[in-house]
Amino acid sequence: MKNSRINWTIFLILGLSSTACKKQLNVFPTTSEVDGNVITNQQTAQTVLNGVYYVFADVGEDYLTGITGILWSITNEGLPSELAGSITAYSPIDSAILTPNDPYTDSIWRYGYALVNAANGFIKNVNPVTNISASVKEQMMAEAKFLRAFGNLELLLYYGQYNDPSSKYGIILRDTFVTSANIDLPRSGVTAAYTAILSDLDSAISGLPVLNTNICYANASDAKLLKARLLINRGAAGDYAEVISLTSDIIANGPFALEDSLKDIFLTKGFNSNEVMLGIQPFPDDSYKFQAYQVGSSLTATDSFVSLLADDARNQWVYQYAYNPIQNQSFYELTKYYSGDPVNWVQTPLSANCYAFRLSEAYLLEAEAITLSTGNLPTAKTLLTTVMSHAGAGPSEMAAVANAASPAALQLEIVKENMRNFSYENGVDWLALRRLPLATLQTLNPNIIDAHQLIFPIPSAELIYNDVFQNPGY
C-alpha cells in the first residue's frame, strides 16, 4: 500500500487473527476476485467487507519489523498532528512546506483512494447477489458507503478547497471499481464532492445499527459524527445548525458516554470505554506504533505542545521527558498510548490501539458550531468545559474559557482543546486548527505562513498518470 501509485492489490493483505472483532473471517480476496464473482453469499460478502475495513485501518507491512500490522498511526495520527505543530519528526511536514514530490504528500492520497476503491469493489459485487437477506445487505451497503465517505472526505479535506463550495478544486470522484479503462478521470468541483459524500453518509446513517457487533465496525453515530465533521469544515449556510442537531442527537440519544477520566481510555480501558465510538483493532503481534513512539522516538512532542499543556494533568501521561539510549538524547516521548516505563521499554496491552471516533469530538463540534453561528456562548462553554473537566484541564485553561467574551476568543479555546484532546489520534486537531482565521492560526503554528499551505499539493505521481490540474500555490 506504500507504493508511489494507488495500490490496487491491497486485498492481498492477510486476514486479522484477533478475536476482538468477531465478524473477521480471516479470509481475504485478491484484487481480481474483488472485481469478479467472489461474493456469492453472506459469508463471502462479509469477507470482502472485512477487506474494506482493513484498508480503513491502513493494514500493511510494518517497515520497522517486517510484520503485517495496522499503519493508521502513520497517516491519521502522526501526519496531521505534525502539521498542527504538536509533534515533530524532523520532516518537511514540520515546516509545513511541502512539494508535489515529497513522499509525505501522497500518503493520504494513496490511503483515501485505496479505501474508496475497496468500498467500490464491495458495492459493485454485492449488488447482484440475491441470497443475502435485505436487512443484512442494507447494513453491509451502509458500512461500505460510510467507509467510502470517510476516504473521500479525507481526500477533499486534504487536497481540495474544502471551504469554498464554488471552487473547481475538488477531488477525483470514483464510484466504480478502478480498471485500466476508467483510471483517468478529471477532478470534480467541491460541490460535487460534497454532494457525493453526503449522499453516502445519509445512506449510512439510515442503514447502520445503533451499535454494530463490535466497536471495530461502524455504527449510526459514527456516520452522524463524520457528517458533522464534514459540515463544520464546509461552513455553508445552514451547516452549523445541522452540526448542532447531529451532535446533540449523538450526545443525548446515542449509546456512548464521556469517560470519567480521559487517561483511562488510552491506558487501561481501550475499546471497553463507553466513550470510544469506533476503534481500530491491532493485530496480536502488532508493534509498529510501540516501536515508532517508544523505542525509536521517531515522533516527539514539540515545545509548543508542551506549553499548551503546561497547566494540565495531561502533561503527566500524554508525553514524558525521557532519555532514549538508542539516540543518546532526551525527548518528550509520546506516551498517550503507553503505560510502561518510558526508558526500559516493554510493550503494553493498549499501546497499538487506534481510535477513529470518540464522543468528545461531538461535544467540541457542537460547542464550535454554536460559537461560529453566534449562538449562546454559555451553552458552548458548558459543552467545552465538560470535555475539559473529564480530560484534566487546569485552572488557567478553565479560566481562559470563562473569560472568552467573544465568539472568536471562544473558538480559539475550543481549537486548543481539540489539539490537547486529539493529539496524534485521528486528525481532528489539524482540521480544527485550520478553521481559525489565518492570523490566529499562526499564533499556534507560525510555520503556516500562507493559506495555500492548508491544502496539500496533488502528488507528482498522480499528475504523471492522470491529466488533473494542480492546486494553487504549488
C-alpha positions as CSV (number, residue, x, y, z in Angstrom):
1,M,0.0,0.0,0.0
2,K,3.1,2.2,0.2
3,N,3.8,2.4,-3.5
4,S,4.1,5.6,-5.5
5,R,0.7,5.0,-7.1
6,I,-2.6,3.8,-5.6
7,N,-2.0,0.1,-4.9
8,W,-5.0,-1.8,-6.3
9,T,-3.6,-5.1,-4.9
10,I,-4.4,-4.0,-1.3
11,F,-6.6,-7.0,-0.9
12,L,-3.6,-9.4,-0.7
13,I,-3.2,-8.4,2.9
14,L,-3.5,-11.3,5.3
15,G,-6.6,-11.7,7.5
16,L,-6.6,-10.5,11.1
17,S,-6.4,-13.3,13.6
18,S,-7.6,-11.2,16.6
19,T,-10.7,-12.4,18.3
20,A,-11.7,-8.9,19.3
21,C,-13.8,-8.3,16.2
22,K,-16.0,-11.4,15.7
23,K,-17.0,-10.7,12.1
24,Q,-13.5,-11.3,10.9
25,L,-13.3,-14.5,8.8
26,N,-9.5,-14.5,8.3
27,V,-10.0,-14.8,4.5
28,F,-9.0,-12.2,2.0
29,P,-9.9,-12.0,-1.7
30,T,-7.4,-10.9,-4.3
31,T,-7.9,-7.8,-6.4
32,S,-9.1,-9.9,-9.4
33,E,-11.6,-11.7,-7.2
34,V,-13.0,-8.5,-5.8
35,D,-13.9,-7.4,-9.3
36,G,-15.4,-10.8,-10.2
37,N,-17.9,-13.2,-8.7
38,V,-16.2,-13.7,-5.3
39,I,-19.3,-12.6,-3.4
40,T,-21.8,-15.4,-3.6
41,N,-23.5,-15.3,-0.2
42,Q,-23.5,-13.6,3.2
43,Q,-20.3,-15.2,4.4
44,T,-18.2,-14.2,1.3
45,A,-19.8,-10.7,1.4
46,Q,-18.6,-10.3,5.0
47,T,-15.2,-11.5,4.0
48,V,-14.9,-8.8,1.3
49,L,-16.4,-6.1,3.6
50,N,-13.7,-7.0,6.1
51,G,-11.3,-6.2,3.4
52,V,-12.6,-2.7,3.2
53,Y,-12.2,-2.3,6.9
54,Y,-8.6,-3.5,6.5
55,V,-7.9,-0.6,4.1
56,F,-9.6,1.8,6.5
57,A,-7.2,0.5,9.2
58,D,-4.3,1.0,6.7
59,V,-3.1,-2.6,7.1
60,G,0.3,-3.1,5.6
61,E,3.8,-4.4,6.3
62,D,5.5,-2.6,9.2
63,Y,8.8,-1.4,7.8
64,L,10.3,-1.4,11.2
65,T,9.6,-5.1,12.0
66,G,8.5,-6.6,8.7
67,I,5.3,-7.8,10.4
68,T,1.9,-7.1,8.9
69,G,0.0,-4.6,11.1
70,I,-2.2,-1.5,11.2
71,L,-0.5,1.6,10.0
72,W,-3.3,4.1,10.8
73,S,-0.8,5.9,13.1
74,I,1.3,6.9,10.1
75,T,-1.5,8.5,8.1
76,N,-4.1,9.6,10.6
77,E,-2.2,10.2,13.8
78,G,1.3,11.5,13.2
79,L,0.9,13.4,10.0
80,P,-1.9,15.7,11.0
81,S,-0.5,16.4,14.4
82,E,2.8,17.2,12.8
83,L,1.0,19.7,10.5
84,A,-0.7,21.2,13.6
85,G,2.7,21.7,15.2
86,S,2.1,19.3,18.2
87,I,4.7,16.7,17.3
88,T,7.9,16.6,15.3
89,A,9.5,14.0,13.1
90,Y,12.1,16.3,11.6
91,S,10.5,16.0,8.2
92,P,9.2,18.6,5.7
93,I,5.9,18.5,7.4
94,D,7.4,20.1,10.5
95,S,7.9,23.3,8.5
96,A,4.5,22.8,6.7
97,I,6.3,23.4,3.4
98,L,5.5,20.6,1.0
99,T,6.1,20.0,-2.7
100,P,4.3,17.6,-5.1
101,N,7.4,15.4,-4.9
102,D,7.6,14.9,-1.2
103,P,6.8,11.3,-0.1
104,Y,4.5,12.7,2.6
105,T,2.4,14.5,0.0
106,D,0.8,11.3,-1.4
107,S,0.3,9.3,1.8
108,I,-3.3,10.4,2.3
109,W,-3.9,10.4,-1.4
110,R,-3.0,6.7,-1.7
111,Y,-4.8,5.9,1.5
112,G,-8.0,7.7,0.5
113,Y,-8.2,6.2,-3.0
114,A,-7.3,2.7,-1.8
115,L,-10.2,2.9,0.6
116,V,-12.7,4.4,-1.9
117,N,-11.7,1.7,-4.4
118,A,-12.1,-1.1,-1.9
119,A,-15.6,0.1,-1.0
120,N,-16.5,0.5,-4.7
121,G,-15.4,-3.1,-5.3
122,F,-17.6,-4.4,-2.5
123,I,-20.6,-2.3,-3.5
124,K,-20.3,-3.3,-7.2
125,N,-20.1,-7.0,-6.4
126,V,-22.6,-7.4,-3.6
127,N,-25.4,-5.6,-5.5
128,P,-26.3,-8.5,-7.8
129,V,-26.2,-11.2,-5.1
130,T,-29.8,-12.2,-4.3
131,N,-29.3,-14.8,-1.5
132,I,-28.5,-12.3,1.2
133,S,-31.4,-11.0,3.3
134,A,-32.5,-7.5,2.5
135,S,-31.7,-6.2,6.1
136,V,-28.2,-7.7,6.2
137,K,-27.4,-6.4,2.7
138,E,-28.7,-2.9,3.6
139,Q,-26.4,-2.8,6.6
140,M,-23.4,-4.1,4.7
141,M,-24.0,-1.4,2.0
142,A,-24.3,1.2,4.7
143,E,-21.0,0.2,6.2
144,A,-19.3,0.3,2.8
145,K,-20.8,3.7,2.0
146,F,-19.6,5.0,5.4
147,L,-16.1,3.8,4.6
148,R,-16.2,5.3,1.1
149,A,-17.4,8.6,2.5
150,F,-14.5,8.6,5.0
151,G,-12.0,8.1,2.2
152,N,-13.5,10.7,0.0
153,L,-13.8,13.2,2.9
154,E,-10.1,12.7,3.8
155,L,-9.2,13.4,0.2
156,L,-11.3,16.5,0.0
157,L,-10.2,18.0,3.3
158,Y,-6.5,17.5,2.5
159,Y,-6.4,18.1,-1.3
160,G,-9.4,20.1,-2.2
161,Q,-10.5,23.7,-1.5
162,Y,-13.0,22.3,1.1
163,N,-14.1,25.6,2.5
164,D,-15.2,27.0,-0.9
165,P,-18.1,25.0,-2.4
166,S,-17.9,27.0,-5.6
167,S,-14.3,26.0,-6.2
168,K,-13.3,23.8,-9.1
169,Y,-10.5,22.3,-7.0
170,G,-12.3,19.3,-5.7
171,I,-11.2,15.6,-5.9
172,I,-11.4,12.8,-8.4
173,L,-14.7,11.2,-7.7
174,R,-14.7,7.5,-8.2
175,D,-17.9,5.5,-7.8
176,T,-16.9,2.3,-9.7
177,F,-14.1,-0.2,-9.1
178,V,-10.9,1.1,-10.9
179,T,-9.8,-0.6,-14.1
180,S,-7.4,0.4,-16.9
181,A,-10.4,1.8,-18.8
182,N,-11.6,4.2,-16.1
183,I,-8.5,5.2,-14.1
184,D,-8.1,8.6,-15.8
185,L,-10.8,10.9,-14.6
186,P,-10.9,14.7,-14.1
187,R,-11.2,16.5,-10.8
188,S,-14.7,17.3,-9.7
189,G,-15.7,20.6,-8.3
190,V,-16.0,20.9,-4.5
191,T,-19.8,21.0,-4.6
192,A,-20.0,17.7,-6.5
193,A,-17.6,16.1,-4.0
194,Y,-19.7,17.2,-1.0
195,T,-22.9,16.0,-2.7
196,A,-21.4,12.5,-3.3
197,I,-20.1,12.2,0.3
198,L,-23.3,13.5,1.9
199,S,-25.3,11.0,-0.2
200,D,-23.2,8.2,1.2
201,L,-23.4,9.4,4.7
202,D,-27.2,9.8,4.6
203,S,-27.4,6.2,3.4
204,A,-25.0,5.1,6.2
205,I,-27.0,6.9,8.9
206,S,-30.2,5.3,7.9
207,G,-28.7,1.8,7.3
208,L,-26.3,1.4,10.2
209,P,-27.3,-0.1,13.5
210,V,-27.2,1.8,16.8
211,L,-24.3,-0.5,17.8
212,N,-22.6,-2.9,15.5
213,T,-21.4,-6.4,16.6
214,N,-18.2,-4.8,17.8
215,I,-16.8,-1.3,18.3
216,C,-14.4,-2.1,15.4
217,Y,-17.3,-1.8,13.0
218,A,-19.2,1.3,12.1
219,N,-22.5,2.4,13.7
220,A,-25.0,5.1,13.0
221,S,-23.4,7.6,15.5
222,D,-20.1,7.3,13.6
223,A,-21.8,8.3,10.4
224,K,-23.6,11.2,12.1
225,L,-20.3,12.4,13.6
226,L,-18.5,12.1,10.3
227,K,-21.3,14.2,8.7
228,A,-20.9,16.8,11.4
229,R,-17.1,16.8,10.8
230,L,-17.8,17.5,7.1
231,L,-20.4,20.2,7.7
232,I,-18.3,22.2,10.1
233,N,-15.4,22.3,7.7
234,R,-17.6,23.2,4.8
235,G,-19.3,26.0,6.8
236,A,-22.0,26.8,4.2
237,A,-25.4,28.3,5.1
238,G,-27.3,26.0,7.5
239,D,-24.3,23.8,8.1
240,Y,-23.6,24.9,11.7
241,A,-27.3,24.4,12.6
242,E,-27.1,20.8,11.3
243,V,-23.9,20.2,13.1
244,I,-25.6,21.2,16.3
245,S,-28.6,18.9,15.5
246,L,-26.4,15.9,14.7
247,T,-24.0,16.2,17.7
248,S,-26.7,16.9,20.2
249,D,-28.5,13.8,19.0
250,I,-25.4,11.7,19.4
251,I,-24.8,13.1,22.9
252,A,-28.4,12.8,24.1
253,N,-29.6,9.7,22.3
254,G,-26.5,7.6,21.3
255,P,-25.2,4.7,23.4
256,F,-21.9,6.5,24.3
257,A,-20.8,8.4,27.3
258,L,-17.8,10.5,28.2
259,E,-15.1,8.6,30.2
260,D,-14.8,9.9,33.7
261,S,-11.0,10.3,33.1
262,L,-9.7,10.7,29.5
263,K,-6.5,8.9,30.6
264,D,-8.4,5.7,31.3
265,I,-9.4,5.3,27.7
266,F,-5.8,5.0,26.5
267,L,-4.0,3.4,29.4
268,T,-6.5,1.0,31.0
269,K,-9.9,0.6,29.2
270,G,-9.2,0.8,25.5
271,F,-12.2,-0.3,23.4
272,N,-14.1,-1.2,26.6
273,S,-14.5,2.5,27.3
274,N,-18.0,3.8,26.7
275,E,-16.6,6.9,25.0
276,V,-15.0,5.0,22.1
277,M,-17.3,5.1,19.1
278,L,-15.1,3.4,16.5
279,G,-11.8,1.6,17.4
280,I,-9.2,0.1,15.1
281,Q,-8.2,-3.3,16.4
282,P,-4.4,-4.1,16.1
283,F,-3.0,-7.5,15.2
284,P,-2.0,-9.6,18.2
285,D,1.7,-9.1,17.4
286,D,1.3,-5.6,16.1
287,S,4.3,-3.5,17.4
288,Y,4.7,-0.7,14.8
289,K,3.2,2.0,17.0
290,F,5.2,0.9,20.1
291,Q,8.4,0.8,18.1
292,A,7.9,4.2,16.5
293,Y,6.6,6.1,19.5
294,Q,8.6,4.5,22.3
295,V,11.7,2.6,21.1
296,G,12.6,4.8,18.2
297,S,11.1,8.1,19.4
298,S,10.7,8.9,15.7
299,L,7.8,11.3,16.8
300,T,8.2,13.5,19.8
301,A,6.1,16.3,21.4
302,T,7.1,19.8,20.4
303,D,7.9,22.6,22.8
304,S,4.7,24.4,21.7
305,F,2.6,21.4,22.5
306,V,4.3,21.0,25.9
307,S,3.5,24.7,26.5
308,L,-0.1,24.1,25.6
309,L,-0.3,21.5,28.3
310,A,1.6,23.5,30.9
311,D,-1.3,23.8,33.3
312,D,-3.0,20.4,32.6
313,A,-2.9,17.0,34.1
314,R,-2.3,15.5,30.7
315,N,1.3,16.7,30.9
316,Q,1.8,13.7,33.2
317,W,0.9,11.0,30.7
318,V,0.4,12.2,27.1
319,Y,4.1,12.7,26.9
320,Q,7.1,12.1,29.3
321,Y,10.5,13.7,29.1
322,A,12.8,10.7,29.0
323,Y,16.3,9.6,27.9
324,N,16.4,7.5,24.8
325,P,19.6,5.3,24.8
326,I,19.3,4.4,21.1
327,Q,19.6,8.1,20.1
328,N,21.5,9.1,23.2
329,Q,19.3,12.0,23.8
330,S,16.3,13.0,26.0
331,F,12.9,13.7,24.3
332,Y,9.4,14.5,25.1
333,E,8.4,10.9,24.4
334,L,4.8,10.3,23.3
335,T,3.2,8.1,25.9
336,K,-0.5,8.7,25.3
337,Y,-1.0,5.0,24.4
338,Y,1.8,3.6,26.5
339,S,1.5,2.8,30.2
340,G,5.0,1.4,30.7
341,D,8.5,2.7,31.7
342,P,9.5,5.4,29.1
343,V,13.1,4.3,29.3
344,N,13.0,0.5,29.8
345,W,10.5,-0.3,27.1
346,V,8.1,-3.3,27.3
347,Q,5.1,-3.2,25.1
348,T,1.9,-2.7,27.0
349,P,-1.5,-4.2,26.1
350,L,-3.2,-1.0,24.6
351,S,-0.1,0.6,23.0
352,A,-1.1,-0.4,19.5
353,N,-4.8,0.6,19.7
354,C,-6.1,3.3,17.4
355,Y,-9.3,5.3,17.8
356,A,-11.1,6.8,14.8
357,F,-14.1,8.4,16.7
358,R,-14.7,9.4,20.3
359,L,-17.6,11.1,21.9
360,S,-15.5,14.1,23.0
361,E,-15.4,15.2,19.3
362,A,-19.2,15.6,19.3
363,Y,-19.1,17.9,22.3
364,L,-16.4,20.0,20.8
365,L,-18.0,20.2,17.4
366,E,-21.3,21.3,18.9
367,A,-19.6,23.9,21.0
368,E,-17.8,25.2,18.0
369,A,-20.9,25.2,15.8
370,I,-22.8,27.2,18.4
371,T,-19.9,29.6,18.6
372,L,-19.5,30.1,14.9
373,S,-23.2,30.7,14.4
374,T,-23.0,33.3,17.2
375,G,-25.3,31.3,19.3
376,N,-25.5,31.0,23.1
377,L,-21.9,31.2,24.3
378,P,-22.6,30.0,27.8
379,T,-24.1,26.8,26.3
380,A,-21.0,26.4,24.1
381,K,-18.8,27.0,27.2
382,T,-20.6,24.3,29.1
383,L,-20.0,21.7,26.4
384,L,-16.3,22.7,26.2
385,T,-15.7,22.7,29.9
386,T,-17.5,19.3,30.3
387,V,-14.9,17.8,27.9
388,M,-12.0,19.6,29.6
389,S,-13.0,18.6,33.1
390,H,-13.0,14.9,32.0
391,A,-9.6,15.4,30.4
392,G,-7.8,17.0,33.3
393,A,-7.7,20.7,32.2
394,G,-6.0,23.0,34.6
395,P,-7.3,26.2,36.3
396,S,-5.8,28.6,33.8
397,E,-7.3,26.7,30.9
398,M,-10.8,26.8,32.6
399,A,-10.3,30.5,33.3
400,A,-9.5,31.2,29.7
401,V,-12.8,29.7,28.7
402,A,-14.7,31.6,31.3
403,N,-13.1,34.8,30.2
404,A,-13.7,34.3,26.5
405,A,-16.1,37.2,25.8
406,S,-16.4,36.9,22.0
407,P,-17.1,34.1,19.5
408,A,-13.5,34.5,18.2
409,A,-12.0,34.1,21.6
410,L,-14.1,31.1,22.5
411,Q,-13.4,29.4,19.1
412,L,-9.7,29.7,19.9
413,E,-10.2,27.9,23.2
414,I,-12.2,25.2,21.5
415,V,-9.4,24.7,19.0
416,K,-6.8,24.5,21.8
417,E,-8.8,21.7,23.4
418,N,-9.0,19.8,20.1
419,M,-5.3,20.0,19.9
420,R,-4.8,18.8,23.5
421,N,-7.5,16.1,23.4
422,F,-6.9,14.6,20.0
423,S,-3.2,15.0,19.7
424,Y,-1.8,12.2,17.4
425,E,-5.1,10.3,17.3
426,N,-7.4,10.9,14.4
427,G,-6.5,14.2,12.6
428,V,-9.3,16.4,14.0
429,D,-6.6,18.6,15.8
430,W,-5.3,19.8,12.4
431,L,-8.8,20.2,10.9
432,A,-9.8,22.3,13.9
433,L,-6.7,24.5,13.7
434,R,-7.4,25.2,10.0
435,R,-10.8,26.6,10.9
436,L,-9.2,29.6,12.7
437,P,-8.5,32.8,10.8
438,L,-5.0,32.6,9.4
439,A,-3.6,35.3,11.7
440,T,-5.0,33.4,14.8
441,L,-3.8,30.1,13.5
442,Q,-0.3,31.4,13.2
443,T,-0.2,32.2,16.9
444,L,-0.4,28.4,17.5
445,N,1.7,27.3,14.5
446,P,3.8,30.1,13.0
447,N,5.1,27.7,10.3
448,I,1.9,28.3,8.3
449,I,2.8,31.5,6.5
450,D,0.3,31.3,3.6
451,A,-3.2,29.9,3.2
452,H,-2.2,27.6,0.4
453,Q,-0.2,25.5,2.9
454,L,-3.5,24.4,4.5
455,I,-4.1,22.2,1.4
456,F,-1.7,19.5,0.1
457,P,-0.5,19.6,-3.5
458,I,-1.7,16.9,-5.8
459,P,1.2,14.3,-5.8
460,S,3.5,14.3,-8.8
461,A,2.9,10.6,-9.4
462,E,-0.8,11.3,-10.0
463,L,0.0,14.2,-12.3
464,I,2.1,11.9,-14.4
465,Y,-0.6,9.3,-14.9
466,N,-3.7,11.4,-14.8
467,D,-4.4,14.7,-16.5
468,V,-5.5,16.7,-13.5
469,F,-4.7,20.3,-12.6
470,Q,-2.5,21.2,-9.6
471,N,-3.7,23.2,-6.6
472,P,-2.9,26.9,-6.4
473,G,0.4,27.8,-4.8
474,Y,2.3,24.7,-6.0
